[in-house]
Amino acid sequence: MRSNGYTPTWSRTGTSALTEAARSAYDAGLLDLSLPDLDGLDLARTLRTRCPDLLIVILTARTHARTDDIDVIAGLDAGADDYLVKPFSLTVLLARLRAHLRRQTTAPPPQRPLRLGDLTIDTMERRCTPHGTDIPLRPKEFDLLALLARHPGEAVPREDLMAQVWDENWFGPTKTLDVTMAGPRRRLALAAAASARPCRLPQITTLRGHGYRLERAP
């Protein structure tokens, strides 16, 4: 990592990692789920709460096949921005880091709040609210929903979503997009079901072989 321009800090335990995160500001955290003292997913949740802007990439060997999404979804729901399944090459890891960090430093300027039915998406405050109640979204989930909300009723290709939310030179599988998109879709449905009054929220439609579309709220 040092030979590629990074200044890493290596923590052997989850406890020491939390101490380092509280002591200094970091751009990114590479988190192995197999730790001697804490559960890796619990550590990811704690880091996401304490360091909301930290880029978290999970390194896991728990999945036995790349088609098994269970641990991937658990990691992303715990607050991670991305994942890599062991074994992986340093070249791939560095490419992922460059893509994420470049995206963070070239974020577009904030826009006026977007309104679709009873849903308001405020890109300045990074809040997604129906009837004033916040829907909790991870950073990439919010970015995906905001991008779709700028084109309501339109089909947005997978390549455009990956280029604008991750990076135009994204290196790796696009399954990350599908797993991440499941988050806002599920949370919008839960918010509509939990609302005490009628709640007109848009729905996300999967366009197989093409991309996604955010349906206009009824």
DANOR-V6595 format. One line per field, one symbol per residue. psi: psi as a letter, one per 20 degrees, with the letter a starting at -180 (. if undefined). burial: 1 if it has 16 or more other C-alpha atoms within 10 Angstrom, else 0. A space follows every 50 residues. Layout:
# DANOR-V6595
psi = ???
burial = ???
This chain:
# DANOR-V6595
psi = ghijjqnqpopirhghghgghhhqpqhqpoopinqihqphhhggggghgh mhjpppopoqjhpiqiioighgggghhiiqhrqppqqrqhggghgggggg hhhhikqqqqrqqppocjppoohgilqoppkjppopqrghggggghghhi lpiqpoqghggghhheqhkporqjhhggghhhfhgghgghghhipirpon qqqpppnpjfcqpoqqq.
burial = 00000000000001001000100001001111110000011011101100 10011111110000000000011011111111110000000010011111 00110000000000110111111000111100001011111111111110 01101101001100111001100001101110111001001100000011 111100000011111110
